Amino acid sequence: MRKRVLVEGLIFYIHVTIRPLMQLVKLGGSVITVKSRYRYFLQQTTRKIVHELKKIDDEIILVHGGGSFGHIKASEFHLSGSPASSSRSGISIVHRDMMELDQRIIGVMLSESMPGIGMAPSSFPDPFTPPFDLIESYMKAGLFPMTFGDVYIRNGNSGIVSGDDLMLALAIHFKPTRVMFLSDVDGIFDRNPKTHPDAELRKEVKGNEAFELNREDVTGGMGKKLGIMKKIAETGTTVYLLNGRHPERIWNMGTRDFIGTVIR
């Protein structure tokens, strides 16, 4: 666009590039799959989420977790860690399953007129660094780029890059307007709500507050996720953790009616 500038009584027009607002969204594996049932995709829950996301006017970059498409076989074949010593079959199976999950999500997106395009980290020059220029190109073309947790092999070593690692890299580079993590819980609790019925939902988290976060998986569990969220918040972007089973709650973010946790 052109901007009118007045300098010493003279009018000049300069070209100013204004970047569209952008939001970064993580679809947690716990909300789009049943994590205890191998390759069990929750299509209707995913559809509800996508139905709400497509109403957002801003550009959107998506990341999704592995859930039962990634964690079960990654654990079985001992693929956790970075690097990991693992079998070729395990690497191939987990990658195949993650690609299938990605395509199932894209199928839902297409049915909701939200054209997504998948990006597998195993094909990135650096699996922990998404190809930012390519992502920009996809967004300019009206597509919704989506990457995901995946296996990788580099210099003879194998390992896993998690969706949370990718969220941090994307947040640092793009500096989104806001970041959303959609999970199967309402937010961060002071104690594990599944073992403590009186656990309280923390509306806001700042600094180095400690919580009982003992839900683990091959990519670090909720403890690592909270650490990633705090790192993103340190860049100046507000982070929201909310229950993806109630995606309509995204419209209350930033208000007192919001049900979830804000990480600043």
C-alpha positions as CSV (number, residue, x, y, z in Angstrom):
1,M,0.0,0.0,0.0
2,R,1.0,3.7,-0.3
3,K,1.5,5.9,2.7
4,R,1.3,9.7,2.5
5,V,4.2,11.4,4.2
6,L,4.6,15.2,4.8
7,V,8.2,16.4,5.0
8,E,9.1,20.1,5.2
9,G,5.9,21.1,3.4
10,L,6.3,18.6,0.6
11,I,4.1,15.5,0.2
12,F,5.8,12.2,-0.6
13,Y,4.2,8.8,-1.2
14,I,6.1,5.7,0.0
15,H,5.3,2.1,-0.3
16,V,4.7,0.3,2.9
17,T,4.4,-3.5,3.2
18,I,1.9,-4.5,5.9
19,R,2.1,-8.1,6.9
20,P,-1.3,-9.8,7.3
21,L,-2.1,-10.9,10.9
22,M,-1.2,-14.5,11.5
23,Q,-2.1,-17.1,14.0
24,L,-0.2,-20.3,14.9
25,V,-2.3,-23.2,15.9
26,K,-1.3,-26.6,17.4
27,L,-3.8,-29.5,17.1
28,G,-2.8,-31.8,19.9
29,G,-2.6,-35.5,19.3
30,S,-4.7,-36.0,22.4
31,V,-7.7,-34.2,20.9
32,I,-7.6,-35.4,17.3
33,T,-6.9,-39.1,18.1
34,V,-7.6,-41.6,20.9
35,K,-4.0,-41.9,22.2
36,S,-4.6,-45.4,23.6
37,R,-6.0,-46.9,20.3
38,Y,-3.6,-47.3,17.5
39,R,-4.4,-45.0,14.5
40,Y,-7.8,-44.0,15.8
41,F,-8.7,-40.7,14.3
42,L,-11.4,-38.5,15.8
43,Q,-12.8,-37.1,12.6
44,Q,-15.9,-35.3,14.1
45,T,-13.9,-33.6,16.8
46,T,-11.3,-32.5,14.2
47,R,-14.2,-31.2,12.0
48,K,-15.5,-29.1,14.8
49,I,-12.1,-27.5,15.3
50,V,-11.6,-26.8,11.6
51,H,-15.1,-25.4,11.3
52,E,-14.2,-22.8,13.9
53,L,-10.7,-22.1,12.6
54,K,-12.0,-21.4,9.1
55,K,-14.0,-18.4,10.4
56,I,-10.7,-16.7,11.4
57,D,-9.8,-13.9,9.0
58,D,-6.1,-14.0,9.7
59,E,-3.5,-16.2,8.0
60,I,-3.1,-19.5,9.9
61,I,-0.2,-21.9,10.2
62,L,-1.1,-25.3,11.6
63,V,0.9,-27.9,13.4
64,H,-0.5,-31.2,14.6
65,G,0.7,-33.8,17.1
66,G,0.9,-37.6,16.6
67,G,-1.4,-39.0,19.1
68,S,-2.0,-42.7,18.5
69,F,-0.6,-42.4,15.0
70,G,2.8,-41.5,16.3
71,H,3.4,-42.3,20.0
72,I,2.4,-45.9,20.2
73,K,4.8,-47.2,17.5
74,A,7.5,-44.7,18.3
75,S,7.5,-46.1,21.9
76,E,7.4,-49.7,20.6
77,F,10.4,-49.2,18.3
78,H,12.2,-47.0,20.9
79,L,12.3,-44.0,18.6
80,S,12.1,-41.5,21.4
81,G,14.9,-39.1,22.1
82,S,17.2,-37.2,19.7
83,P,19.2,-39.0,18.4
84,A,17.7,-42.5,18.9
85,S,19.0,-46.0,18.0
86,S,16.1,-47.6,16.1
87,S,15.1,-50.0,13.4
88,R,14.5,-49.0,9.8
89,S,11.1,-50.5,9.9
90,G,10.1,-48.5,12.9
91,I,11.1,-45.2,11.2
92,S,9.2,-46.1,8.1
93,I,6.0,-47.2,10.0
94,V,5.9,-44.1,12.2
95,H,6.5,-41.8,9.2
96,R,3.8,-43.6,7.2
97,D,1.3,-43.3,10.0
98,M,2.0,-39.6,10.6
99,M,1.6,-38.9,6.9
100,E,-1.8,-40.7,7.0
101,L,-2.9,-38.7,9.9
102,D,-1.8,-35.5,8.2
103,Q,-3.8,-36.4,5.1
104,R,-6.9,-37.3,7.1
105,I,-6.8,-33.8,8.7
106,I,-6.4,-32.2,5.3
107,G,-9.3,-34.2,4.1
108,V,-11.4,-32.7,6.8
109,M,-10.1,-29.2,6.0
110,L,-11.0,-29.6,2.4
111,S,-14.5,-30.6,3.3
112,E,-14.7,-27.3,5.2
113,S,-13.3,-25.3,2.3
114,M,-10.0,-24.8,4.1
115,P,-7.3,-26.0,1.7
116,G,-4.4,-27.3,3.7
117,I,-1.1,-28.5,2.5
118,G,1.1,-30.9,4.5
119,M,4.8,-30.4,5.1
120,A,6.8,-33.4,6.5
121,P,9.8,-32.4,8.7
122,S,11.6,-35.6,7.6
123,S,12.0,-33.9,4.2
124,F,13.3,-30.6,5.6
125,P,17.0,-29.8,5.3
126,D,16.9,-29.3,9.1
127,P,14.0,-31.2,10.6
128,F,13.8,-28.7,13.5
129,T,13.8,-25.6,11.2
130,P,10.7,-25.4,8.9
131,P,11.3,-23.9,5.4
132,F,9.9,-20.5,6.2
133,D,10.1,-19.1,2.7
134,L,8.0,-22.0,1.4
135,I,5.5,-21.5,4.1
136,E,5.2,-17.9,3.1
137,S,4.6,-18.9,-0.5
138,Y,1.8,-21.3,0.5
139,M,0.1,-18.6,2.6
140,K,0.3,-16.0,-0.2
141,A,-1.3,-18.6,-2.5
142,G,-4.2,-18.9,-0.1
143,L,-3.3,-22.3,1.3
144,F,-3.0,-23.3,4.9
145,P,0.4,-24.9,5.6
146,M,0.5,-27.6,8.1
147,T,3.5,-29.5,9.5
148,F,3.6,-32.2,12.2
149,G,5.8,-34.3,14.5
150,D,7.8,-36.7,12.5
151,V,10.8,-39.0,12.5
152,Y,14.1,-38.0,10.9
153,I,17.6,-39.3,10.0
154,R,20.5,-37.0,9.9
155,N,24.2,-37.9,9.8
156,G,23.5,-41.5,10.6
157,N,21.4,-40.7,13.6
158,S,17.6,-41.0,13.9
159,G,15.2,-39.2,16.2
160,I,11.9,-37.4,16.6
161,V,11.0,-33.8,16.1
162,S,7.9,-33.0,18.0
163,G,5.1,-30.7,16.9
164,D,5.9,-28.6,20.0
165,D,9.5,-28.1,18.7
166,L,8.1,-26.9,15.4
167,M,5.7,-24.5,17.2
168,L,8.6,-22.8,18.9
169,A,10.6,-22.4,15.7
170,L,7.6,-21.1,13.8
171,A,6.7,-18.7,16.6
172,I,10.2,-17.2,16.8
173,H,10.3,-16.7,13.1
174,F,6.8,-15.4,12.2
175,K,6.0,-13.7,15.5
176,P,2.3,-14.5,15.2
177,T,-0.5,-12.4,16.7
178,R,-1.3,-15.2,19.0
179,V,-0.6,-18.9,19.5
180,M,-3.1,-21.6,20.4
181,F,-2.5,-25.1,21.7
182,L,-5.6,-27.2,21.5
183,S,-5.5,-30.2,23.9
184,D,-7.9,-32.6,25.6
185,V,-7.9,-30.7,28.8
186,D,-9.3,-27.3,29.8
187,G,-5.8,-25.8,30.5
188,I,-3.1,-26.0,33.1
189,F,-4.2,-27.2,36.6
190,D,-2.3,-26.8,39.9
191,R,-2.4,-30.6,40.2
192,N,-3.3,-33.4,37.9
193,P,-7.1,-33.1,37.5
194,K,-7.5,-36.8,36.6
195,T,-6.1,-37.9,40.0
196,H,-7.2,-34.8,42.1
197,P,-10.9,-33.9,41.7
198,D,-10.2,-30.7,43.6
199,A,-7.5,-29.5,41.2
200,E,-7.9,-25.9,40.2
201,L,-7.6,-24.5,36.6
202,R,-5.0,-21.8,36.4
203,K,-6.4,-19.0,34.3
204,E,-2.9,-17.5,33.8
205,V,0.6,-18.7,34.1
206,K,3.7,-16.5,34.4
207,G,7.3,-17.1,35.2
208,N,8.6,-20.4,36.7
209,E,5.5,-21.7,38.4
210,A,5.7,-25.4,39.1
211,F,2.8,-27.8,38.6
212,E,2.2,-31.5,38.9
213,L,2.6,-32.4,35.2
214,N,3.2,-36.2,35.0
215,R,1.5,-37.1,31.7
216,E,4.4,-38.2,29.6
217,D,4.8,-39.5,26.1
218,V,7.7,-40.1,23.7
219,T,8.1,-36.3,23.0
220,G,8.1,-35.2,26.6
221,G,4.5,-34.9,27.7
222,M,2.8,-31.9,29.3
223,G,5.9,-30.8,31.2
224,K,7.8,-30.1,27.9
225,K,4.7,-28.5,26.3
226,L,4.4,-26.0,29.1
227,G,8.2,-25.2,28.8
228,I,7.7,-24.6,25.1
229,M,4.7,-22.4,25.7
230,K,6.7,-20.3,28.2
231,K,9.5,-19.9,25.6
232,I,7.0,-18.7,23.0
233,A,5.5,-16.3,25.5
234,E,9.0,-14.9,26.2
235,T,9.1,-13.7,22.6
236,G,6.2,-11.4,23.3
237,T,3.4,-13.5,21.9
238,T,0.5,-14.5,24.2
239,V,-0.1,-18.3,24.3
240,Y,-3.5,-19.9,24.9
241,L,-4.0,-23.5,26.0
242,L,-7.6,-24.6,25.7
243,N,-9.8,-27.7,25.2
244,G,-10.1,-28.6,21.5
245,R,-13.3,-30.5,22.3
246,H,-14.9,-27.0,22.8
247,P,-13.3,-25.1,19.9
248,E,-15.9,-22.4,20.2
249,R,-13.9,-21.1,23.2
250,I,-11.4,-19.6,20.8
251,W,-13.8,-16.6,20.4
252,N,-13.5,-15.8,24.1
253,M,-9.7,-15.6,24.1
254,G,-8.6,-12.3,25.6
255,T,-11.8,-11.9,27.6
256,R,-12.8,-12.8,31.2
257,D,-15.1,-15.5,29.8
258,F,-12.3,-17.5,28.4
259,I,-12.0,-21.0,29.7
260,G,-8.4,-22.1,29.4
261,T,-5.0,-21.0,30.5
262,V,-3.1,-17.9,29.2
263,I,0.7,-18.1,29.3
264,R,2.4,-14.7,29.2
